[in-house]
Amino acid sequence: MKVITANRLLNGDVVWLGENQNWVERVTLAKVFEGKDAVASGLEVGATAEKNQEVVGVYEMDVTIEDGVIHPVRLREKIRAAGPTTHPEFGKQAQAVSA
């Protein structure tokens, strides 16, 4: 299972491709792609958004689903999903948001 991620060009925020081909700020809201064709389709949407200067650095990342919640597999992606590691009062981990 994979999701498509990038950085929003306007402010640098980490974003993920959502269900309606929009960019969401929570990995838990990302659209999950299964299979090479589905991932390729998601990357095409990302490439178009990159061409339109909405996002930069589009790529696919591995995820698992545990209890219905999307979780990044790699440490790098876990950090990107949580926000800065320097202080827990900043970044995405500081925002009170449910799944």
SVG drawing of the C-alpha trace seen along z (x, -y; Angstrom):
<svg xmlns="http://www.w3.org/2000/svg" viewBox="-13 -30 28 34">
<polyline fill="none" stroke="black" stroke-width="0.4" points="0.0,0.0 1.2,-3.4 0.2,-7.1 1.5,-10.0 3.3,-12.8 4.9,-16.1 5.5,-19.6 3.1,-22.4 5.0,-25.0 3.3,-28.0 4.5,-27.3 6.6,-24.1 4.1,-22.0 4.2,-18.3 1.0,-17.2 -0.6,-13.9 -2.8,-13.3 -6.4,-12.9 -9.5,-11.1 -10.7,-13.9 -7.3,-14.6 -6.8,-17.4 -3.8,-17.8 -4.4,-17.1 -2.2,-18.0 -2.7,-14.7 -1.5,-11.3 -4.6,-9.8 -6.7,-11.6 -4.6,-10.4 -5.9,-8.2 -4.3,-4.7 -3.1,-3.3 -2.7,0.5 -1.1,1.8 1.4,0.4 -1.3,-1.1 -3.1,-2.9 0.2,-4.3 1.2,-5.4 -2.2,-7.2 -1.6,-9.0 1.9,-10.0 0.4,-11.5 -2.0,-13.6 1.1,-14.7 3.1,-15.5 0.3,-17.7 0.1,-19.5 3.9,-20.0 3.7,-21.4 1.0,-23.8 3.3,-24.8 1.0,-23.6 3.5,-21.1 7.1,-20.1 9.0,-16.8 6.1,-14.3 6.8,-10.7 5.1,-7.5 5.6,-6.2 4.8,-2.9 2.1,-2.8 0.3,-0.2 -3.2,-0.4 -3.7,0.5 -7.1,0.3 -8.3,-1.6 -5.6,-4.3 -2.9,-5.0 0.7,-4.8 3.9,-5.5 6.4,-2.6 9.8,-4.4 11.1,-6.5 11.7,-9.5 8.0,-9.4 6.9,-9.1 8.8,-12.2 7.4,-14.1 3.9,-13.1 4.4,-14.2 6.3,-17.4 9.6,-18.8 11.4,-16.6 12.9,-19.6 10.0,-20.3 6.6,-18.6 4.8,-22.0 5.3,-22.7 4.3,-21.0 1.5,-18.6 1.9,-16.8 0.9,-19.9 -2.4,-20.2 -5.3,-18.6 -6.8,-16.6 -8.6,-13.3 -7.7,-10.6"/>
</svg>
